[in-house]
Amino acid sequence: MQPTITVQDLEQGYGKTIILKDINLTVNQGQILALIGPSGSGKSTLIKSIMGMLLPKQGQVRVLDTPMPNRLILGKIGFMAQSDALYQGLTGKENLEFFGSLLGMNQAKIHAQLDYVTGIVNLGPHLDKFVKDYSGGMKRRLSLAISLLGQPQILILDEPTVGIDPELRAHIWDELHKLAQQGCTILLTTHVMEDAEQADQLLMIRRGEAIAQGSPQGLLDQFEVKQIEQVFIKAGRNQDARLGSN
Ligand SMILES: Nc1ncnc2c1ncn2[C@@H]1O[C@H](COP(=O)(O)OP(=O)(O)OP(=O)(O)O)[C@@H](O)[C@H]1O
């Protein structure tokens, strides 16, 4: 099977500053990969590289065997950026209609999907409110609903669960698993260990490097610990010992 997303020996940064080095990952169709790491470790930078918003300084990024950016491939990706790019002066529903139309969906098609995408994030009762009156968590939920419009083949979600309560987070994870079972490939970033445990594969990034990579159970076995958080701590200590702690 052709992998959906591949990153090979990626080195990435801004100007002369190197943020990520030696990053390798493969996500196959129907898999969920979670990127986890401290603030500033380079997770969004990796996502931007996969989306083709940043060209690799070295190495390769391919989505559906195509170098990014590529317009056709971008049309197959539901993308949720870290900062919400929403129209504050429009209602939630109007935002969905607008972004759906950018995808080339007609109003009938958008309306046919509204209940489904807003049901996943439990936003149905708030669709007629202006986005400027939404809370931070509601804006995240609307951004997630927008990324689901058009039944994308690939979902790339930067911090989809920030500001979302545990009950709704569990509901969103149920839906992400269902989508993955239907063949959708999902890559997301998170700070939350409970999210990480839900993924098929984890990539832990710290100080610009992949310090641990594998399935949640595989990592627990490899690091001989009982919780994913402990994998991160142990892998971080190994890295400090290797690089020096400064
Ligand atoms: N446009 C930019 N120009 C210069 N440096 C940047 C730019 N964007 C990010 N950085 C730097 O790159 C590093 C990695 O940032 P990035 O946003 O990828 O981290 P992150 O792991 O996603 O963090 P967080 O979890 O807080 O979102 C940080 O040191 C950040 O300051």
The ligand as an SDF file (V2000), in Angstrom:
LIG
                    3D

 31 33  0  0  0  0  0  0  0  0999 V2000
    7.5060   32.2340   11.3130 N   0  0  0  0  0  0  0  0  0  0  0  0
    8.4820   31.9640   12.1860 C   0  0  0  0  0  0  0  0  0  0  0  0
    9.6700   32.6370   12.1310 N   0  0  0  0  0  0  0  0  0  0  0  0
   10.6590   32.3650   13.0080 C   0  0  0  0  0  0  0  0  0  0  0  0
   10.5810   31.4340   13.9840 N   0  0  0  0  0  0  0  0  0  0  0  0
    9.4330   30.7520   14.0850 C   0  0  0  0  0  0  0  0  0  0  0  0
    8.3270   30.9760   13.2000 C   0  0  0  0  0  0  0  0  0  0  0  0
    7.3240   30.1320   13.5320 N   0  0  0  0  0  0  0  0  0  0  0  0
    7.7790   29.4140   14.5850 C   0  0  0  0  0  0  0  0  0  0  0  0
    9.0370   29.7800   14.9080 N   0  0  0  0  0  0  0  0  0  0  0  0
    9.8710   29.1970   15.9920 C   0  0  0  0  0  0  0  0  0  0  0  0
   10.0130   27.8090   15.7090 O   0  0  0  0  0  0  0  0  0  0  0  0
   10.0090   27.0690   16.9330 C   0  0  0  0  0  0  0  0  0  0  0  0
    8.9670   25.9610   16.8110 C   0  0  0  0  0  0  0  0  0  0  0  0
    7.6820   26.5640   16.7370 O   0  0  0  0  0  0  0  0  0  0  0  0
    6.3710   25.6900   16.4670 P   0  0  0  0  0  0  0  0  0  0  0  0
    5.2390   26.6380   16.3640 O   0  0  0  0  0  0  0  0  0  0  0  0
    6.6220   24.7560   15.3490 O   0  0  0  0  0  0  0  0  0  0  0  0
    6.3050   24.8620   17.8320 O   0  0  0  0  0  0  0  0  0  0  0  0
    5.1280   23.9660   18.4130 P   0  0  0  0  0  0  0  0  0  0  0  0
    5.7630   22.6990   18.8760 O   0  0  0  0  0  0  0  0  0  0  0  0
    4.0340   23.8600   17.4240 O   0  0  0  0  0  0  0  0  0  0  0  0
    4.6930   24.8260   19.6740 O   0  0  0  0  0  0  0  0  0  0  0  0
    3.2360   24.9430   20.3590 P   0  0  0  0  0  0  0  0  0  0  0  0
    2.9640   23.6310   20.9850 O   0  0  0  0  0  0  0  0  0  0  0  0
    3.4220   26.0470   21.3690 O   0  0  0  0  0  0  0  0  0  0  0  0
    2.2890   25.3040   19.2790 O   0  0  0  0  0  0  0  0  0  0  0  0
    9.7740   28.0630   18.0550 C   0  0  0  0  0  0  0  0  0  0  0  0
   11.0230   28.3820   18.6270 O   0  0  0  0  0  0  0  0  0  0  0  0
    9.1780   29.2540   17.3400 C   0  0  0  0  0  0  0  0  0  0  0  0
    9.5240   30.4470   18.0110 O   0  0  0  0  0  0  0  0  0  0  0  0
  1  2  1  0
  2  3  1  0
  2  7  2  0
  3  4  2  0
  4  5  1  0
  5  6  2  0
  6  7  1  0
  6 10  1  0
  7  8  1  0
  8  9  2  0
  9 10  1  0
 10 11  1  0
 11 12  1  0
 11 30  1  0
 12 13  1  0
 13 14  1  0
 13 28  1  0
 14 15  1  0
 15 16  1  0
 16 17  2  0
 16 18  1  0
 16 19  1  0
 19 20  1  0
 20 21  2  0
 20 22  1  0
 20 23  1  0
 23 24  1  0
 24 25  2  0
 24 26  1  0
 24 27  1  0
 28 29  1  0
 28 30  1  0
 30 31  1  0
M  END
$$$$
